[in-house]
Structures are given as C-alpha cells and as structure tokens.
Amino acid sequence: MKSEKMQQIEQEYKQYILEHEQESKDSGMKIKEYLDDSTAAYNGLVVHTLHIPKVFTEKEIEYFRWIVKTTYSIVTKVTQEYLDNPAYRKYFPFDKELEELILVPNLYDSLLPIARFDIFFNEKDWSFKFCEINTDGTSAMNEDYVLNQALELNDAHQQMLKKYKFL
C-alpha cells in the first residue's frame, strides 16, 4: 500500500501547484527548456518528466534494496554457473563470438560490476515486474542525472525541500 507519508507529500505538491499556478507553469517551462537543451535530448526527443517527482519513504527504499540484493545474488550465481559449466551454457542461445567474449577473464572484484534493474512497481500491493535489466553503463544513468538537475528549476520541489529532506 502507498504509505500515508507518500500520499501526504504528493498531496502537498498538488496543493502548492494549485495555489501557485503561474509560478508552477513558469518553472515547468524552464524545465522543458533545460531538458530540450540537455544531454537527455536525442534526435529531437526528450525524456518525459513530471512536475511532481516520485517520493519514496525509507520503507519502500528498504524493499527496493531487498529486490536489488536478491536479484544481484541470482544474477551472480547464474553468471558463475555459465562461466564454470559448459553444459549450462547450452541453455543460453548466444552466438559463438558473444560466448567467447563472455568467457574472457574478468578483472573486476565482482562478476557484475555494474547493473541496473528497472521495475514496474505497484504501490497498491507492492508487487513488481522487471521491465529491463542492464549490465552496462546506459543512457538512463545520464537521464536520471539530468532529471535530478532539472528539479532545481521546479518551484514546487524547491518549496518541499524547505520542509523535507529528500535523498
């Protein structure tokens, strides 16, 4: 269930926007202009954002940490088995060239030095589904950075920062 605190903060954003309609429109335009000229713009398309950012409490963040830890453990075990067991590799339809690249010795301390697990999270019942798993540096990392920078232009968010400490 969506926590009461999440609902309260979302409601405070909405209330501020309704009470400061022109300022919110102006900051929305500033955000759009910023994004249009940012590294999140590609071939005339810009990543979409919302005027009310998604805010999670520590309870949801702990659940996300559990998802990441569990998923990371599974992916690491699968990767290790793939590296160690030629018979297991037959379950993965990689072409020969890709398999050879996967089997190149890893010089990192971890089998999975970078990963991003994207999920669709249902706030009502806390169920989730994976929509994408990445094990490389991706454009979404840049988009996340740019969108976080754009929050500085969001008047509603700046007002919420006076009351709340967001991480």
N, C-alpha and C positions, 0 to 999 in steps of 0.2 A: 504494500500500500504506500502511496505517496505520503511522505511524512508530513505532519502538521506544519513543521518548520518550513519545508519546501513550499507548501501551499501558502503559508503566511508571507514568505518573501516574494513569491510570484504575485500575490495579491498587492503587495506594497509597490512593486514595479508598475503594475497596471494602474493603480491609483495615482501614482506620481505622473505617469504618462497622460492620464485623463485630465489631471489638474494643470499640467504644463504642456498642453498640446502643441503650441507653436515651437517651444524650445525643443521638444522631442522630434518634431518634424525637421527642424533645422539640424539637429545632431544626426538624425537619420540620413539627411542629405550629405553631411560631412563624411559620415561613414561610407556611404556609397561612393563618393568622390575618391576617398582614400583607397578603397578596395579596387576601384576601376584603374587606379594608377599603381597598384601594388604587384608584388610577385605572385599573388593569388589569382591574378587575371591571366588568362591564357586564350589566345585566339578570339578575343572579344567576349569571352565568357568569364564570369566572376563567381567564385564560390558564394553560395547564399548564406545569409546570417539572419539572426533575429534581433529585434530591439531589446527583447528580454532574454538575457543569457540563461542557460540551464544552470541551476544551482543545486548541488547535492550536499547533503549533510554527511557527517562522519559515518553514520550508519550505512548509507549507500556506498560510500567510498570503501569502507571495510569489506563490503560484499564484492565490490569490483576487484579489490586486492585478492580476495579468495578466488575469484574467477581467473584472474591472471596467474596466480601461483599454481592453481590446479592445471590450467591449460598449458602453462610453461612446462610443468612436470611431465605431462603426457607427451607433448611435442618432443621434449628432450629424450624421453625413453624410446619413442618411435624412431627418432634420428639415430640414436645409438644402435638400435637393433638393425637399422638399414645399413649402417657402416660395418657392423660386425658380422652380418649374416647374409651371404649371397642368395640363399634360398628365399629369404624375406623380401629381397629387392624385387622379386618377380611380381609381387602384389602392386608394384608401382610402375605404371606404363611410361617410364621415362625413356627417351631415346638414348642410344649408346653414348653420344657425346655429352649429354647432360649428366648421365650416371658417372662418367669419368670425372667431370668437374665436381660433382658432389663428393666423390671419393678422394679428392685432393686433400692432403693432410691439413687439418685445421690448426692455425697458430694462435687462436684465442684461448682464453681460460674456460670458455663456455662453448657448448655446441650451438648455442643460439645467442650470439652476442647482441642482436637487436631484433625486436619483434613488435608488432602492433596487432592487437586482437580487437577488431571492430565488432560491436554487438548492437543488436536492436534490443533495447531494454524496455520491458513492460513495467511501468511504475505502479500499476494497479496490483499485479500479483507477483512481481519480481522475477518473472520468467524472462529468459533471454534466448536469442538465437545469434549465432555467428553470421555475419554478413561478409566478412573479409578477414583473412589472416595474412599479414605481410612480414617477411623476414629480411627486409632491406630498407634502406632509407627511402622514404616515399614523399610524394608531394603533399600528402596530408599533414606531414610534420611542418612543412612551410605554411600551409593554410592555417593550421592551428596557431602558429606563431603570429601570423598576420592578423587573424581574427582577434587574438588577445590584445594586440597592439591597438586595434580599432576600438576596443572597449574604452580607451582613454577619451575618445570623442563622443561617447554615449552619455548624455546628460543624466539619464535615469540611473545608469550604473554608477556614475560618479556620486550621485546622491546616496545610493545604497551603501557605497564604500564609507560614508560618514557614519553609518550605523553598524555595518557588519564587516567582519574581517574574512574576506574570501581568499582562499589559497590558489 
